[in-house]
Amino acid sequence: MTTTTNTTLMASTALAFVLGLCAVPLASAQEQDQEKKAAAKTGRLASASVAQNQPATMLDVITISATMIKTAVIESMAAISAVDQDELDRIQPDTAADIFRTTPGVAASMNGDDPATAINIRGLEQYGRVVVTLDGARQDYWRVGHGSGSFYVEPDLIKEATVIRGPVSNAYGSGGIGGVVSFETKDAGDFLKKDERWALSEKLGYEDNGDGFTTSTTGAYRFSDDADIIGNLIYRDRDSYTDGNGDTVPWTASG
């Protein structure tokens, strides 16, 4: 009986000793883990404190626009031509096709019985090959027997026209393998000075070969700094003009 008790006591003591040896490394591992977490937390607090003491970093302005952000033509890598307001005042276009009379690689055409205009860039036109946008909105009009490409716009309301030749569908939408023609229209701020509330603009024109007459009246009113309105009333009458031999060129009249 005594021998059995002593054996049991010795076995219990040995087991306790073994468990104690195992518990020491386990406790040490937990303490080390806690120390690492405390050190990491202290490092984060120190980094946050240093960041707070440093001056704030000003980021560049991010502009979101419905239209493409234009850069100077000379700074662009693409084949771009821009017809600005000064050029429009020099051309004095009667139709949208007249805007591109001096633009290389671009041909605009229209019929005498239809005010729609079609753009040809480097031989490509129709079926959406040339993307036409008006203040960022894509112009897609279809006619029987023809693909998209015709558009309607009043030249007296155009402030700037930008032509980008070549495939640029990634930036302006799908299908624009020929190029892009982007129109920007005038707003009330183009007629009103800073302190003006309203303004009227009158334009008169006369053509002798086609015996034509044009009158265009534009009115602008500013309700507040955030709201304004612009309106245009135009009358244009053109007879068919004659060529160098004195023969009448058919389908050149409009009105």
TIKEKE-914554 format. One record per residue (C-alpha): chain; residue number from 1; x, y, z. Coordinates in Angstrom, 2 decimals, padded with zeros to 5 digits. Layout:
<atoms>
+------+-----+---------+---------+---------+
: unit : pos :      xx :      yy :      zz :
+------+-----+---------+---------+---------+
:    A : NUM :       X :       Y :       Z :
...
+------+-----+---------+---------+---------+
</atoms>
This chain:
<atoms>
+------+-----+---------+---------+---------+
: unit : pos :      xx :      yy :      zz :
+------+-----+---------+---------+---------+
:    A :   1 :  000.00 :  000.00 :  000.00 :
:    A :   2 :  002.82 :  002.38 :  000.91 :
:    A :   3 :  004.77 :  001.48 : -002.20 :
:    A :   4 :  001.81 :  002.18 : -004.46 :
:    A :   5 :  001.22 :  005.56 : -002.82 :
:    A :   6 :  004.85 :  006.57 : -003.18 :
:    A :   7 :  004.86 :  005.55 : -006.83 :
:    A :   8 :  001.73 :  007.59 : -007.51 :
:    A :   9 :  003.18 :  010.58 : -005.67 :
:    A :  10 :  006.39 :  010.41 : -007.66 :
:    A :  11 :  004.47 :  010.14 : -010.97 :
:    A :  12 :  002.33 :  013.16 : -010.08 :
:    A :  13 :  005.43 :  015.16 : -009.15 :
:    A :  14 :  007.12 :  014.24 : -012.42 :
:    A :  15 :  004.02 :  015.18 : -014.43 :
:    A :  16 :  003.76 :  018.52 : -012.65 :
:    A :  17 :  007.42 :  019.17 : -013.33 :
:    A :  18 :  006.99 :  018.37 : -017.02 :
:    A :  19 :  003.88 :  020.59 : -017.30 :
:    A :  20 :  005.77 :  023.36 : -015.57 :
:    A :  21 :  008.58 :  023.13 : -018.07 :
:    A :  22 :  006.06 :  023.28 : -020.93 :
:    A :  23 :  004.18 :  026.22 : -019.40 :
:    A :  24 :  007.28 :  028.39 : -019.12 :
:    A :  25 :  007.94 :  028.61 : -022.91 :
:    A :  26 :  004.20 :  029.06 : -023.56 :
:    A :  27 :  003.98 :  031.96 : -021.11 :
:    A :  28 :  007.14 :  033.47 : -022.55 :
:    A :  29 :  005.69 :  033.28 : -026.12 :
:    A :  30 :  002.51 :  035.05 : -025.02 :
:    A :  31 :  004.49 :  037.78 : -023.27 :
:    A :  32 :  006.65 :  038.26 : -026.37 :
:    A :  33 :  003.55 :  038.51 : -028.56 :
:    A :  34 :  002.04 :  041.12 : -026.23 :
:    A :  35 :  005.28 :  043.06 : -026.24 :
:    A :  36 :  005.38 :  043.04 : -030.06 :
:    A :  37 :  001.78 :  044.32 : -030.26 :
:    A :  38 :  002.55 :  047.04 : -027.73 :
:    A :  39 :  005.65 :  048.08 : -029.69 :
:    A :  40 :  003.69 :  048.15 : -032.97 :
:    A :  41 :  000.97 :  050.26 : -031.36 :
:    A :  42 :  003.57 :  052.63 : -029.96 :
:    A :  43 :  005.17 :  052.90 : -033.42 :
:    A :  44 :  001.83 :  053.73 : -035.03 :
:    A :  45 :  001.11 :  056.38 : -032.44 :
:    A :  46 :  004.55 :  057.87 : -032.98 :
:    A :  47 :  004.04 :  057.89 : -036.78 :
:    A :  48 :  000.63 :  059.55 : -036.37 :
:    A :  49 :  002.12 :  062.17 : -034.08 :
:    A :  50 :  004.90 :  062.93 : -036.58 :
:    A :  51 :  002.35 :  063.16 : -039.43 :
:    A :  52 :  000.24 :  065.63 : -037.45 :
:    A :  53 :  003.24 :  067.84 : -036.89 :
:    A :  54 :  004.07 :  067.96 : -040.61 :
:    A :  55 :  002.47 :  070.60 : -042.88 :
:    A :  56 : -000.57 :  069.56 : -044.95 :
:    A :  57 :  000.02 :  068.45 : -048.53 :
:    A :  58 : -002.11 :  070.31 : -051.10 :
:    A :  59 : -003.32 :  068.05 : -053.92 :
:    A :  60 : -003.90 :  069.20 : -057.48 :
:    A :  61 : -007.38 :  070.34 : -058.49 :
:    A :  62 : -009.50 :  067.59 : -060.06 :
:    A :  63 : -011.97 :  068.92 : -062.64 :
:    A :  64 : -015.00 :  066.88 : -063.74 :
:    A :  65 : -016.58 :  068.05 : -066.99 :
:    A :  66 : -019.16 :  066.80 : -069.48 :
:    A :  67 : -016.81 :  067.70 : -072.29 :
:    A :  68 : -013.20 :  066.78 : -072.90 :
:    A :  69 : -010.62 :  068.96 : -071.19 :
:    A :  70 : -008.81 :  070.75 : -073.98 :
:    A :  71 : -005.13 :  071.56 : -073.97 :
:    A :  72 : -003.26 :  073.88 : -076.27 :
:    A :  73 : -003.21 :  072.52 : -079.81 :
:    A :  74 :  000.56 :  072.89 : -080.05 :
:    A :  75 :  000.99 :  070.81 : -076.86 :
:    A :  76 : -001.15 :  067.91 : -078.07 :
:    A :  77 :  000.26 :  064.78 : -079.65 :
:    A :  78 : -002.87 :  064.29 : -081.79 :
:    A :  79 : -003.78 :  065.96 : -085.08 :
:    A :  80 : -006.04 :  068.69 : -083.70 :
:    A :  81 : -007.44 :  071.83 : -085.30 :
:    A :  82 : -009.43 :  074.42 : -083.36 :
:    A :  83 : -011.71 :  077.06 : -084.84 :
:    A :  84 : -012.13 :  079.65 : -082.11 :
:    A :  85 : -014.31 :  082.76 : -081.91 :
:    A :  86 : -011.77 :  084.99 : -083.64 :
:    A :  87 : -011.61 :  082.59 : -086.58 :
:    A :  88 : -015.40 :  082.36 : -086.71 :
:    A :  89 : -015.66 :  086.15 : -086.81 :
:    A :  90 : -013.26 :  086.15 : -089.75 :
:    A :  91 : -015.06 :  083.39 : -091.66 :
:    A :  92 : -018.61 :  084.64 : -090.94 :
:    A :  93 : -020.16 :  081.21 : -091.66 :
:    A :  94 : -023.67 :  081.03 : -093.08 :
:    A :  95 : -023.83 :  077.26 : -092.57 :
:    A :  96 : -022.12 :  074.75 : -090.33 :
:    A :  97 : -020.16 :  073.52 : -093.36 :
:    A :  98 : -018.57 :  076.98 : -093.75 :
:    A :  99 : -016.88 :  076.60 : -090.36 :
:    A : 100 : -014.44 :  074.03 : -091.76 :
:    A : 101 : -013.53 :  075.73 : -095.03 :
:    A : 102 : -009.91 :  076.23 : -093.93 :
:    A : 103 : -009.55 :  073.12 : -091.73 :
:    A : 104 : -007.10 :  070.60 : -093.25 :
:    A : 105 : -008.34 :  067.06 : -093.80 :
:    A : 106 : -011.96 :  067.99 : -093.15 :
:    A : 107 : -014.77 :  068.34 : -095.68 :
:    A : 108 : -018.30 :  069.30 : -094.65 :
:    A : 109 : -021.25 :  069.00 : -097.02 :
:    A : 110 : -024.97 :  069.72 : -096.97 :
:    A : 111 : -027.85 :  069.64 : -099.43 :
:    A : 112 : -029.91 :  072.60 : -100.50 :
:    A : 113 : -033.12 :  070.83 : -099.46 :
:    A : 114 : -031.83 :  069.76 : -096.03 :
:    A : 115 : -030.08 :  071.90 : -093.38 :
:    A : 116 : -028.30 :  068.84 : -091.96 :
:    A : 117 : -024.51 :  068.77 : -092.25 :
:    A : 118 : -022.26 :  065.73 : -092.78 :
:    A : 119 : -018.58 :  065.73 : -091.83 :
:    A : 120 : -015.87 :  063.86 : -093.73 :
:    A : 121 : -012.46 :  063.46 : -092.06 :
:    A : 122 : -009.70 :  062.00 : -094.21 :
:    A : 123 : -012.23 :  060.21 : -096.42 :
:    A : 124 : -014.24 :  058.67 : -093.56 :
:    A : 125 : -017.83 :  059.63 : -092.85 :
:    A : 126 : -021.31 :  058.26 : -092.14 :
:    A : 127 : -022.24 :  055.24 : -090.01 :
:    A : 128 : -020.73 :  056.84 : -086.91 :
:    A : 129 : -017.17 :  056.87 : -088.24 :
:    A : 130 : -016.97 :  060.55 : -087.27 :
:    A : 131 : -018.16 :  061.38 : -083.77 :
:    A : 132 : -019.97 :  064.74 : -083.54 :
:    A : 133 : -020.66 :  066.22 : -080.11 :
:    A : 134 : -022.53 :  069.37 : -079.15 :
:    A : 135 : -021.61 :  070.56 : -075.65 :
:    A : 136 : -020.58 :  066.99 : -074.87 :
:    A : 137 : -023.78 :  065.37 : -076.17 :
:    A : 138 : -023.24 :  063.03 : -079.09 :
:    A : 139 : -025.26 :  063.87 : -082.22 :
:    A : 140 : -026.62 :  060.75 : -083.89 :
:    A : 141 : -029.24 :  061.33 : -086.58 :
:    A : 142 : -030.25 :  058.79 : -089.18 :
:    A : 143 : -031.63 :  059.24 : -092.65 :
:    A : 144 : -033.09 :  056.61 : -094.94 :
:    A : 145 : -030.28 :  055.11 : -097.03 :
:    A : 146 : -027.50 :  056.72 : -094.99 :
:    A : 147 : -025.81 :  056.02 : -091.70 :
:    A : 148 : -025.40 :  058.33 : -088.76 :
:    A : 149 : -023.20 :  061.35 : -089.21 :
:    A : 150 : -025.57 :  064.18 : -090.12 :
:    A : 151 : -026.24 :  066.84 : -087.51 :
:    A : 152 : -028.10 :  070.11 : -087.11 :
:    A : 153 : -026.50 :  073.19 : -085.62 :
:    A : 154 : -026.83 :  076.96 : -086.05 :
:    A : 155 : -023.38 :  078.48 : -086.80 :
:    A : 156 : -024.23 :  081.79 : -085.11 :
:    A : 157 : -024.53 :  079.97 : -081.77 :
:    A : 158 : -021.16 :  078.21 : -082.05 :
:    A : 159 : -018.35 :  079.56 : -079.86 :
:    A : 160 : -015.67 :  077.04 : -080.79 :
:    A : 161 : -015.26 :  073.93 : -082.93 :
:    A : 162 : -012.50 :  071.39 : -082.32 :
:    A : 163 : -011.54 :  068.72 : -084.84 :
:    A : 164 : -009.46 :  065.69 : -083.85 :
:    A : 165 : -008.37 :  063.57 : -086.78 :
:    A : 166 : -007.79 :  059.84 : -086.40 :
:    A : 167 : -009.22 :  057.07 : -084.20 :
:    A : 168 : -010.05 :  058.46 : -080.78 :
:    A : 169 : -012.98 :  056.24 : -079.82 :
:    A : 170 : -011.52 :  055.46 : -076.40 :
:    A : 171 : -012.04 :  059.05 : -075.26 :
:    A : 172 : -015.20 :  060.06 : -077.12 :
:    A : 173 : -017.17 :  056.83 : -077.49 :
:    A : 174 : -017.21 :  053.81 : -079.72 :
:    A : 175 : -016.94 :  053.87 : -083.49 :
:    A : 176 : -015.04 :  057.12 : -083.96 :
:    A : 177 : -012.39 :  055.68 : -086.25 :
:    A : 178 : -012.37 :  058.76 : -088.49 :
:    A : 179 : -012.14 :  061.42 : -085.83 :
:    A : 180 : -014.15 :  063.78 : -083.66 :
:    A : 181 : -015.82 :  067.13 : -084.24 :
:    A : 182 : -016.67 :  068.81 : -080.95 :
:    A : 183 : -018.86 :  071.95 : -080.90 :
:    A : 184 : -019.16 :  074.33 : -077.96 :
:    A : 185 : -022.10 :  076.73 : -077.99 :
:    A : 186 : -022.28 :  080.26 : -076.66 :
:    A : 187 : -023.85 :  081.12 : -073.33 :
:    A : 188 : -025.09 :  084.33 : -071.75 :
:    A : 189 : -021.64 :  085.08 : -070.36 :
:    A : 190 : -020.32 :  085.52 : -073.91 :
:    A : 191 : -022.60 :  088.54 : -074.36 :
:    A : 192 : -022.88 :  089.96 : -070.86 :
:    A : 193 : -020.18 :  091.83 : -069.02 :
:    A : 194 : -019.59 :  091.26 : -065.33 :
:    A : 195 : -022.07 :  093.87 : -064.07 :
:    A : 196 : -024.62 :  093.64 : -066.90 :
:    A : 197 : -028.03 :  092.04 : -066.47 :
:    A : 198 : -029.16 :  091.88 : -070.09 :
:    A : 199 : -027.85 :  092.45 : -073.60 :
:    A : 200 : -028.99 :  092.31 : -077.23 :
:    A : 201 : -026.80 :  091.50 : -080.22 :
:    A : 202 : -027.83 :  092.11 : -083.82 :
:    A : 203 : -026.05 :  090.73 : -086.87 :
:    A : 204 : -026.86 :  091.66 : -090.47 :
:    A : 205 : -025.47 :  090.13 : -093.64 :
:    A : 206 : -025.91 :  090.44 : -097.38 :
:    A : 207 : -024.62 :  088.39 : -100.31 :
:    A : 208 : -024.73 :  089.66 : -103.88 :
:    A : 209 : -024.04 :  086.57 : -106.01 :
:    A : 210 : -026.79 :  084.50 : -104.47 :
:    A : 211 : -028.81 :  087.61 : -103.64 :
:    A : 212 : -029.02 :  086.63 : -100.00 :
:    A : 213 : -029.95 :  088.35 : -096.77 :
:    A : 214 : -029.31 :  087.37 : -093.16 :
:    A : 215 : -030.47 :  088.83 : -089.86 :
:    A : 216 : -029.66 :  087.31 : -086.49 :
:    A : 217 : -030.83 :  088.65 : -083.12 :
:    A : 218 : -029.47 :  087.24 : -079.87 :
:    A : 219 : -030.72 :  088.17 : -076.42 :
:    A : 220 : -029.18 :  087.26 : -073.06 :
:    A : 221 : -030.46 :  087.83 : -069.53 :
:    A : 222 : -028.80 :  087.08 : -066.19 :
:    A : 223 : -031.16 :  086.29 : -063.31 :
:    A : 224 : -028.36 :  085.73 : -060.80 :
:    A : 225 : -024.80 :  084.50 : -060.65 :
:    A : 226 : -026.11 :  080.95 : -060.98 :
:    A : 227 : -028.87 :  081.34 : -063.57 :
:    A : 228 : -029.06 :  082.99 : -066.98 :
:    A : 229 : -030.81 :  082.49 : -070.31 :
:    A : 230 : -029.96 :  083.07 : -073.95 :
:    A : 231 : -032.16 :  083.11 : -077.04 :
:    A : 232 : -031.55 :  083.53 : -080.76 :
:    A : 233 : -033.85 :  084.44 : -083.64 :
:    A : 234 : -032.40 :  084.19 : -087.14 :
:    A : 235 : -033.71 :  084.66 : -090.66 :
:    A : 236 : -031.61 :  083.58 : -093.62 :
:    A : 237 : -032.61 :  083.70 : -097.30 :
:    A : 238 : -030.30 :  082.67 : -100.14 :
:    A : 239 : -031.00 :  082.33 : -103.86 :
:    A : 240 : -029.02 :  079.95 : -106.06 :
:    A : 241 : -025.70 :  081.50 : -107.03 :
:    A : 242 : -024.09 :  081.45 : -110.47 :
:    A : 243 : -020.75 :  080.05 : -111.56 :
:    A : 244 : -018.01 :  081.76 : -113.60 :
:    A : 245 : -019.92 :  081.21 : -116.85 :
:    A : 246 : -023.03 :  082.84 : -115.45 :
:    A : 247 : -024.91 :  079.54 : -115.16 :
:    A : 248 : -027.09 :  078.98 : -112.12 :
:    A : 249 : -025.76 :  076.27 : -109.79 :
:    A : 250 : -028.74 :  074.14 : -108.75 :
:    A : 251 : -029.51 :  073.28 : -105.12 :
:    A : 252 : -027.48 :  076.17 : -103.76 :
:    A : 253 : -030.42 :  078.22 : -102.53 :
:    A : 254 : -031.56 :  078.12 : -098.93 :
:    A : 255 : -034.01 :  079.97 : -096.78 :
+------+-----+---------+---------+---------+
</atoms>
